[in-house]
Amino acid sequence: MRLGAALPMDFSLYYFANQDTADHDPAKYRLILESARWADQHGFARLWTPERHFHSFGGLSPNPAVLCAALAATTQRIQLCAGSVVLPLHDPIRVAEEWAVVDNLSAGRVGLGVACGWVPNDFVIGGNQDKFDRRKQVFEASIAALRALWRGEAQRVRNPQGQEIEVRTLPRPVQRELPLWLTAAANPETFRLAGTLGANVLTHLLGQTLDGLAEKIGAYRAAYQAAGHVGRGVVTLMLHTFVGEDDDAVHELVRAPMKRYLQGSLSLAAAHICSVPFLQRADQIDLAKVTPQEVDAVLEASFEKYFHLSGLFGSHARCLDMVDRVAAADVDEIACLIDYGVPPDQVLASLEHLNVVRILANPKRVPAAC
């Protein structure tokens, strides 16, 4: 168990629901709104909302600024974060404007995760098709522009009449500097870039192990220090989460919802399967040609990998062991993804168990509420 650990471990809630296109339930945001209020009252660090387009995965949040504006009105202390804005899809002027509104509505509680994007179809938005191949260059330039605009610096742009003008965005945000996370997957260069820029890191275990992640975090810390930034940065790790009283009972409860969730995006599941140790010839599977039985085997194996290696699942003791493993990789925050298909009432009830894990993982902290 994580008792007397040298560094604290923050806990947050992360939302990435698989939204059925046929779902017209007017209460589809209930779990987000109620769990957000609960997390705000119980000392959790952040709420994370994605930007997703044209796909059921994350489909409740095509614009995280809109969702975070709603959360700003119903919370008081917790930080409200995008996880993540696909920056090359947007003019940094608009990003600065929208999130400055949320920063004001929340009295300075905004944090922004940004990503360069990887889904080609997303780039039809705003006529950005030409940006896909050069999205990494656009990404870095947009980060610099966004930070400057947030600080109140003028940006020179050309209007439709061909005139060069200077613009400054309004409203002015509450926070002088924008808390920024770079979303990083398996590419070590993204971790190094985040360190060089003095940004935080938002990552996951899709296609990577904790041991591999630890190496990348080491590279991030080194780049952060080499660039002369104060502190050491923050590494946030997203983990699918459900905490209960019994390991077997949790396994049975989350198995079917997680498999349905993974089936919503077999391409994401496939990235996991290559590292599943107990599925033979996983790297040779072509998901476009497999039978329903083979698909089920893939989903079953992927679920087992999540449950045993890549998630925060099970009893208090089992989850504390996972927190220890995550802490050993030098992670600062666990972002608990909770909306993957378990019925909302059961998820909301399980949050009390998650809070027990949070408190036991941080014995030197005084919890905000119990």
Secondary structure per residue as TSV (DSSP state, phi and psi in degrees):
chain	resnum	aa	ss	phi	psi
A	1	M	-	360.0	154.5
A	2	R	-	-86.5	79.4
A	3	L	-	-113.1	128.4
A	4	G	S	71.8	27.3
A	5	A	-	-65.0	148.3
A	6	A	S	-67.9	-38.4
A	7	L	S	-116.4	144.7
A	8	P	-	-72.3	159.5
A	9	M	-	-119.5	115.7
A	10	D	E	-77.1	150.3
A	11	F	E	-124.1	138.4
A	12	S	E	-135.8	170.3
A	13	L	E	-110.1	138.4
A	14	Y	E	-124.9	135.8
A	15	Y	-	-115.6	130.5
A	16	F	-	-158.2	52.7
A	17	A	-	-62.7	150.2
A	18	N	B	-90.9	103.3
A	19	Q	-	-94.7	112.2
A	20	D	-	-66.5	131.3
A	21	T	T	-64.6	-19.3
A	22	A	T	-92.3	3.1
A	23	D	-	-83.6	111.8
A	24	H	-	-110.8	21.5
A	25	D	-	-65.0	119.3
A	26	P	T	-68.5	-11.9
A	27	A	T	-99.3	22.2
A	28	K	T	-65.1	-19.4
A	29	Y	T	-97.2	5.6
A	30	R	H	-58.5	-47.3
A	31	L	H	-60.8	-42.8
A	32	I	H	-61.4	-50.6
A	33	L	H	-65.4	-43.7
A	34	E	H	-72.7	-40.9
A	35	S	H	-69.0	-31.9
A	36	A	H	-64.6	-44.3
A	37	R	H	-62.8	-40.9
A	38	W	H	-61.8	-47.4
A	39	A	H	-62.5	-37.2
A	40	D	H	-62.8	-35.5
A	41	Q	H	-83.1	-13.8
A	42	H	T	-117.1	21.9
A	43	G	T	80.1	17.6
A	44	F	-	-75.5	154.9
A	45	A	-	-82.5	-44.3
A	46	R	E	-149.0	161.2
A	47	L	E	-118.8	134.8
A	48	W	E	-118.6	126.1
A	49	T	E	-124.5	137.6
A	50	P	-	-88.8	174.5
A	51	E	-	-115.7	117.2
A	52	R	-	-137.5	145.9
A	53	H	-	-135.3	139.0
A	54	F	S	62.7	21.8
A	55	H	S	-148.5	145.6
A	56	S	S	-63.3	-33.5
A	57	F	B	-64.6	112.8
A	58	G	T	76.1	14.1
A	59	G	T	-65.9	-11.7
A	60	L	T	-76.1	-7.1
A	61	S	-	-135.6	73.0
A	62	P	S	-72.3	-19.9
A	63	N	-	-140.7	101.0
A	64	P	H	-64.0	-24.0
A	65	A	H	-64.3	-38.7
A	66	V	H	-64.6	-46.8
A	67	L	H	-65.7	-40.7
A	68	C	H	-68.8	-29.2
A	69	A	H	-63.7	-40.2
A	70	A	H	-65.0	-41.1
A	71	L	H	-68.1	-29.8
A	72	A	H	-61.8	-32.6
A	73	A	H	-77.9	-15.4
A	74	T	H	-117.4	4.7
A	75	T	-	-129.6	166.8
A	76	Q	S	-127.7	-31.1
A	77	R	S	-122.0	-33.8
A	78	I	S	-70.2	145.0
A	79	Q	E	-76.8	142.6
A	80	L	E	-111.9	115.8
A	81	C	E	-125.6	146.6
A	82	A	E	-87.0	135.5
A	83	G	E	-136.1	62.4
A	84	S	E	-148.8	159.8
A	85	V	E	-70.4	127.9
A	86	V	E	-82.2	91.9
A	87	L	G	-61.9	-39.7
A	88	P	G	-65.4	-13.2
A	89	L	G	-78.7	-11.3
A	90	H	S	-131.2	151.4
A	91	D	-	-72.5	127.7
A	92	P	H	-59.3	-22.7
A	93	I	H	-62.0	-46.0
A	94	R	H	-67.4	-37.8
A	95	V	H	-62.4	-44.8
A	96	A	H	-62.2	-41.6
A	97	E	H	-64.4	-50.7
A	98	E	H	-61.9	-46.0
A	99	W	H	-77.2	-21.8
A	100	A	H	-67.4	-35.1
A	101	V	H	-60.3	-48.3
A	102	V	H	-63.6	-37.5
A	103	D	H	-62.0	-38.4
A	104	N	H	-72.2	-43.6
A	105	L	H	-61.1	-30.0
A	106	S	T	-99.6	3.8
A	107	A	T	60.6	41.6
A	108	G	S	86.4	39.8
A	109	R	-	-114.6	18.6
A	110	V	E	-82.6	142.2
A	111	G	E	-136.1	144.6
A	112	L	E	-125.2	114.3
A	113	G	E	-87.5	137.6
A	114	V	E	-129.1	148.1
A	115	A	E	-138.0	157.5
A	116	C	-	-88.9	-11.1
A	117	G	-	87.2	151.8
A	118	W	-	-146.3	-4.3
A	119	V	-	-97.9	113.2
A	120	P	G	-56.5	-38.6
A	121	N	G	-63.7	-25.9
A	122	D	G	-60.9	-27.7
A	123	F	G	-80.9	6.6
A	124	V	G	-75.7	-17.2
A	125	I	G	-68.1	127.6
A	126	G	G	65.2	21.2
A	127	G	G	64.9	40.1
A	128	N	-	-98.3	19.2
A	129	Q	G	-55.9	-35.4
A	130	D	G	-72.6	-12.9
A	131	K	G	-87.0	-12.9
A	132	F	S	-61.3	-48.5
A	133	D	T	-69.2	-22.5
A	134	R	T	-116.2	27.8
A	135	R	H	-63.5	-30.5
A	136	K	H	-67.9	-40.5
A	137	Q	H	-66.9	-42.7
A	138	V	H	-61.4	-39.4
A	139	F	H	-58.0	-51.6
A	140	E	H	-65.4	-40.8
A	141	A	H	-64.8	-37.6
A	142	S	H	-69.0	-34.7
A	143	I	H	-61.3	-46.4
A	144	A	H	-61.9	-43.3
A	145	A	H	-66.0	-42.6
A	146	L	H	-62.0	-45.2
A	147	R	H	-63.5	-41.1
A	148	A	H	-65.4	-44.5
A	149	L	H	-62.3	-40.2
A	150	W	H	-61.4	-37.2
A	151	R	T	-76.2	-7.6
A	152	G	T	96.6	8.4
A	153	E	-	-77.8	150.0
A	154	A	-	-78.6	145.6
A	155	Q	E	-115.7	133.7
A	156	R	E	-88.1	125.0
A	157	V	E	-135.9	165.9
A	158	R	E	-110.2	129.4
A	159	N	-	-86.2	174.4
A	160	P	T	-62.9	-16.4
A	161	Q	T	-91.4	6.7
A	162	G	S	84.0	7.1
A	163	Q	-	-89.8	138.9
A	164	E	E	-84.1	127.4
A	165	I	E	-130.9	163.8
A	166	E	E	-106.6	135.4
A	167	V	E	-125.4	144.2
A	168	R	-	-126.1	138.2
A	169	T	-	-85.1	150.4
A	170	L	S	-131.9	151.5
A	171	P	S	-73.5	160.2
A	172	R	-	-71.6	135.4
A	173	P	-	-71.4	162.2
A	174	V	S	-71.7	-43.2
A	175	Q	S	-83.7	132.0
A	176	R	S	-65.8	-44.4
A	177	E	S	-110.3	143.2
A	178	L	-	-84.8	117.8
A	179	P	-	-63.9	119.9
A	180	L	E	-125.3	133.3
A	181	W	E	-117.0	139.3
A	182	L	E	-99.4	129.4
A	183	T	E	-78.1	124.6
A	184	A	-	-126.9	136.5
A	185	A	-	-103.7	-110.4
A	186	A	S	-102.6	-1.7
A	187	N	-	-86.1	113.8
A	188	P	H	-59.5	-26.9
A	189	E	H	-66.4	-30.6
A	190	T	H	-66.9	-38.3
A	191	F	H	-63.7	-43.7
A	192	R	H	-64.8	-40.5
A	193	L	H	-60.7	-44.0
A	194	A	H	-59.2	-43.1
A	195	G	H	-63.6	-44.7
A	196	T	H	-61.1	-39.2
A	197	L	H	-79.4	-9.4
A	198	G	T	73.3	25.1
A	199	A	-	-95.8	165.8
A	200	N	E	-85.5	177.4
A	201	V	E	-126.4	134.4
A	202	L	E	-115.5	122.6
A	203	T	E	-142.0	-176.8
A	204	H	-	-153.4	-179.4
A	205	L	-	-108.7	22.7
A	206	L	T	-73.5	109.5
A	207	G	T	78.4	11.8
A	208	Q	-	-146.8	156.7
A	209	T	-	-101.2	167.5
A	210	L	H	-63.2	-37.0
A	211	D	H	-63.6	-44.1
A	212	G	H	-65.4	-38.2
A	213	L	H	-63.4	-39.6
A	214	A	H	-58.6	-39.5
A	215	E	H	-63.8	-41.6
A	216	K	H	-69.1	-36.1
A	217	I	H	-65.0	-37.8
A	218	G	H	-59.5	-42.0
A	219	A	H	-65.6	-37.5
A	220	Y	H	-63.4	-48.5
A	221	R	H	-61.0	-40.4
A	222	A	H	-64.4	-43.0
A	223	A	H	-66.9	-38.0
A	224	Y	H	-60.9	-46.4
A	225	Q	H	-68.8	-42.3
A	226	A	H	-62.6	-30.2
A	227	A	T	-80.8	-4.8
A	228	G	T	82.6	19.3
A	229	H	-	-77.7	149.7
A	230	V	S	-76.5	138.9
A	231	G	S	85.7	-155.4
A	232	R	-	-134.7	3.0
A	233	G	-	79.7	174.0
A	234	V	-	-125.8	130.5
A	235	V	E	-110.1	118.6
A	236	T	E	-107.1	127.4
A	237	L	E	-115.2	122.3
A	238	M	E	-82.1	130.4
A	239	L	E	-134.4	132.3
A	240	H	E	-63.4	138.8
A	241	T	E	-138.5	137.4
A	242	F	E	-159.1	120.0
A	243	V	E	-110.6	134.6
A	244	G	-	-141.9	-163.0
A	245	E	S	-92.0	-18.8
A	246	D	-	-141.9	132.7
A	247	D	H	-60.5	-47.8
A	248	D	H	-65.6	-39.1
A	249	A	H	-65.0	-40.2
A	250	V	H	-66.0	-42.8
A	251	H	H	-56.2	-45.0
A	252	E	H	-68.0	-38.1
A	253	L	H	-68.9	-41.6
A	254	V	H	-92.2	-12.2
A	255	R	H	-58.3	-56.3
A	256	A	H	-65.6	-46.2
A	257	P	H	-59.9	-40.6
A	258	M	H	-66.1	-38.8
A	259	K	H	-65.6	-41.2
A	260	R	H	-63.2	-39.5
A	261	Y	H	-62.4	-46.9
A	262	L	H	-65.2	-34.0
A	263	Q	H	-65.5	-25.6
A	264	G	T	-63.9	-17.9
A	265	S	T	-149.4	79.7
A	266	L	H	-63.4	-25.5
A	267	S	H	-65.1	-37.7
A	268	L	H	-69.5	-41.0
A	269	A	H	-60.4	-37.9
A	270	A	H	-61.4	-32.6
A	271	A	H	-63.9	-27.3
A	272	H	H	-79.0	-35.8
A	273	I	H	-63.6	-31.2
A	274	C	T	-60.5	-22.5
A	275	S	T	-106.0	8.6
A	276	V	-	-76.1	117.1
A	277	P	T	-73.3	-19.0
A	278	F	T	-109.6	15.8
A	279	L	S	-113.9	116.3
A	280	Q	T	-69.5	140.1
A	281	R	T	51.1	39.5
A	282	A	G	-60.4	-36.4
A	283	D	G	-71.2	-8.9
A	284	Q	G	-100.3	3.4
A	285	I	-	-78.2	127.7
A	286	D	-	-104.0	106.0
A	287	L	T	-67.1	-16.8
A	288	A	T	-76.8	-15.1
A	289	K	T	-119.0	-2.3
A	290	V	-	-76.9	155.6
A	291	T	-	-78.8	165.2
A	292	P	H	-56.1	-36.7
A	293	Q	H	-65.9	-39.3
A	294	E	H	-69.4	-37.2
A	295	V	H	-59.9	-44.3
A	296	D	H	-62.5	-38.8
A	297	A	H	-63.8	-39.4
A	298	V	H	-63.4	-46.3
A	299	L	H	-65.9	-39.3
A	300	E	H	-62.5	-45.1
A	301	A	H	-65.7	-39.6
A	302	S	H	-65.2	-42.0
A	303	F	H	-59.8	-46.4
A	304	E	H	-61.0	-35.8
A	305	K	H	-65.1	-45.3
A	306	Y	I	-57.7	-49.4
A	307	F	I	-63.7	-42.8
A	308	H	I	-92.5	-25.8
A	309	L	I	-124.2	-24.7
A	310	S	I	-134.0	20.9
A	311	G	E	-142.1	170.7
A	312	L	E	-107.9	81.8
A	313	F	E	-124.4	142.7
A	314	G	E	114.2	-156.2
A	315	S	S	-74.0	170.9
A	316	H	H	-55.5	-47.9
A	317	A	H	-62.9	-44.1
A	318	R	H	-64.1	-40.5
A	319	C	H	-70.3	-35.0
A	320	L	H	-65.3	-35.1
A	321	D	H	-61.1	-41.7
A	322	M	H	-65.7	-38.8
A	323	V	H	-60.2	-40.1
A	324	D	H	-59.8	-44.5
A	325	R	H	-64.3	-40.8
A	326	V	H	-66.4	-42.2
A	327	A	H	-63.0	-36.6
A	328	A	H	-64.9	-24.2
A	329	A	T	-83.2	0.9
A	330	D	T	73.9	34.4
A	331	V	-	-83.8	143.9
A	332	D	-	-100.4	-23.1
A	333	E	E	-148.5	136.6
A	334	I	E	-105.1	118.6
A	335	A	E	-96.8	109.6
A	336	C	E	-87.0	108.6
A	337	L	E	-79.2	117.7
A	338	I	-	-116.6	-12.1
A	339	D	-	-107.3	55.7
A	340	Y	S	-104.2	14.4
A	341	G	S	125.2	-10.7
A	342	V	S	-66.0	137.5
A	343	P	-	-51.8	138.5
A	344	P	H	-51.9	-42.4
A	345	D	H	-61.3	-38.4
A	346	Q	H	-70.4	-37.5
A	347	V	H	-63.7	-47.8
A	348	L	H	-61.4	-39.4
A	349	A	H	-65.9	-35.4
A	350	S	H	-70.4	-18.2
A	351	L	H	-62.6	-28.4
A	352	E	H	-64.2	-37.8
A	353	H	H	-68.1	-38.9
A	354	L	H	-61.4	-38.0
A	355	N	H	-66.7	-33.9
A	356	V	H	-60.4	-44.7
A	357	V	H	-61.7	-43.7
A	358	R	H	-58.5	-45.6
A	359	I	H	-67.5	-45.1
A	360	L	H	-67.0	-28.4
A	361	A	H	-75.7	-14.3
A	362	N	-	-132.9	64.2
A	363	P	T	-64.7	-21.5
A	364	K	T	-85.9	-9.0
A	365	R	S	-89.7	149.3
A	366	V	-	-94.3	115.6
A	367	P	-	-63.8	145.7
A	368	A	S	-66.9	-33.6
A	369	A	-	-159.7	154.3
A	370	C	-	-129.6	360.0
